[in-house]
Each structure stands twice: as C-alpha cells, then as structure tokens.
Amino acid sequence: MKRIVSGLFTLAFILSGATTALASEAAGGSGGGSSIALAGLFIGAGLAIGIGTLGPGIGQGRAAGSALEGMARNPGMSGKLLSTMIIGLALMESLAIYALVVALILLFMFAGKLI
C-alpha cells in the first residue's frame, strides 16, 4: 500500500510540473520553457495511452480466462461463450483505441503550438 501511495504522489508531482510548464508557455513565457512543455506533453501522451490500455488489457485477459473456464466446464456452450466473448473483447479494445485517439490528439493539437 505504501508503494502505491508513493507512486501516486510521484505521478501527481510529474503531472503538476507538466501543467505548470504548459501554463507558463500559454502566458508568454521564455522560449527556453518550450522544451519542458514539450517533454510534459510527451509524458502526458505516454501516460494517456499507458493507463488507458491497462484496464482493457486486464479485462481482456480475465474475459478470455473466464470464457475458457466456462467452455471447459460445459463444452456444449462453447459456441455461445465464444461469440459473446468476441463481442466483449471488441468492446474492450475500443476503449484502448479511444485512449490512443486521446494521446494522438494531445500530440498533434498541442505539439504544433509548442514547436
């Protein structure tokens, strides 16, 4: 538990630094801060895709494992379980694609303003 809290504080510290860097750039800060703001933008995009794919990845693993367990217990239901699992996996994968879209929006919308 202590490691999780420490990690969350570290993440909050990193994100607050990126926000400060972006705010100083928007307020007309010096040109030297642009590299800091750009680094914060890249870190934010990386975190968006990393955290955004963590949940669907875990969910897909659990769904596939549960479907295989259900097929092993009742082989007659394997067709229904397989089709339901495929639909569920597709919906979970769409969440990961949304995270990718958010990361790309961060990169392409704001990186051009900072460079």
C-alpha positions as CSV (number, residue, x, y, z in Angstrom):
1,M,0.0,0.0,0.0
2,K,2.9,2.3,0.8
3,R,4.4,1.8,-2.7
4,I,1.1,2.6,-4.4
5,V,0.7,5.9,-2.4
6,S,4.3,6.8,-3.2
7,G,3.7,6.1,-6.9
8,L,0.6,8.2,-6.9
9,F,2.4,11.1,-5.3
10,T,5.2,10.8,-7.8
11,L,2.7,10.8,-10.7
12,A,0.9,13.8,-9.3
13,F,4.3,15.6,-9.0
14,I,5.2,14.9,-12.6
15,L,1.8,15.9,-13.9
16,S,1.8,19.1,-11.8
17,G,5.2,20.0,-13.3
18,A,3.9,19.5,-16.9
19,T,0.8,21.6,-16.1
20,T,3.0,24.4,-14.8
21,A,5.2,24.3,-17.8
22,L,2.2,24.4,-20.2
23,A,0.7,27.3,-18.3
24,S,3.9,29.4,-18.4
25,E,4.1,28.9,-22.2
26,A,0.5,30.0,-22.6
27,A,1.2,33.1,-20.6
28,G,4.0,34.1,-22.8
29,G,7.0,32.6,-21.0
30,S,10.5,32.5,-22.4
31,G,11.4,30.3,-25.3
32,G,13.5,28.0,-23.1
33,G,10.5,26.6,-21.4
34,S,9.2,25.2,-24.7
35,S,11.3,22.1,-24.4
36,I,10.0,21.5,-20.9
37,A,6.4,21.9,-22.1
38,L,7.0,19.6,-25.0
39,A,8.5,17.0,-22.6
40,G,5.4,17.3,-20.4
41,L,3.2,16.9,-23.4
42,F,5.0,13.7,-24.4
43,I,4.9,12.3,-20.9
44,G,1.2,13.1,-20.7
45,A,0.5,11.4,-24.1
46,G,2.5,8.4,-22.9
47,L,0.6,8.2,-19.7
48,A,-2.7,8.5,-21.5
49,I,-2.0,5.5,-23.7
50,G,-0.3,3.5,-21.0
51,I,-3.0,4.0,-18.3
52,G,-5.8,3.9,-21.0
53,T,-4.7,0.4,-22.2
54,L,-4.1,-1.0,-18.7
55,G,-7.7,-1.6,-17.9
56,P,-8.8,-3.1,-21.2
57,G,-5.7,-5.4,-21.2
58,I,-6.6,-6.7,-17.7
59,G,-10.3,-7.0,-18.7
60,Q,-9.5,-8.9,-21.9
61,G,-7.3,-11.4,-20.0
62,R,-10.0,-12.0,-17.4
63,A,-12.7,-12.4,-20.0
64,A,-10.7,-14.8,-22.1
65,G,-9.8,-16.8,-19.0
66,S,-13.4,-17.0,-17.7
67,A,-14.7,-18.0,-21.2
68,L,-12.1,-20.8,-21.4
69,E,-13.1,-21.9,-17.9
70,G,-16.8,-21.9,-18.9
71,M,-16.0,-23.9,-22.0
72,A,-14.1,-26.4,-20.0
73,R,-16.9,-26.9,-17.6
74,N,-19.7,-27.1,-20.2
75,P,-18.4,-27.8,-23.8
76,G,-21.9,-27.6,-25.2
77,M,-22.0,-23.9,-24.6
78,S,-18.7,-23.2,-26.3
79,G,-20.2,-21.6,-29.4
80,K,-22.3,-19.1,-27.4
81,L,-19.5,-18.3,-25.0
82,L,-17.1,-17.8,-27.8
83,S,-19.3,-15.4,-29.7
84,T,-20.2,-13.4,-26.5
85,M,-16.5,-13.3,-25.6
86,I,-15.5,-11.9,-29.0
87,I,-18.1,-9.2,-28.8
88,G,-16.9,-8.3,-25.3
89,L,-13.3,-8.2,-26.4
90,A,-14.1,-5.9,-29.3
91,L,-15.8,-3.5,-26.9
92,M,-12.9,-3.6,-24.6
93,E,-10.5,-3.0,-27.5
94,S,-12.5,0.1,-28.5
95,L,-11.7,1.6,-25.1
96,A,-8.0,1.2,-25.8
97,I,-8.4,2.8,-29.2
98,Y,-10.1,5.7,-27.5
99,A,-7.0,6.1,-25.3
100,L,-4.9,6.1,-28.4
101,V,-7.1,8.8,-30.0
102,V,-6.7,11.0,-26.9
103,A,-2.9,10.5,-26.9
104,L,-2.8,11.4,-30.6
105,I,-5.0,14.5,-30.1
106,L,-2.6,15.6,-27.3
107,L,0.4,15.2,-29.6
108,F,-0.9,16.7,-32.8
109,M,-3.1,19.5,-31.4
110,F,-0.6,20.9,-28.9
111,A,2.8,19.9,-30.1
112,G,2.5,22.2,-33.2
113,K,1.8,25.1,-30.9
114,L,4.9,24.4,-28.8
115,I,7.5,23.8,-31.6
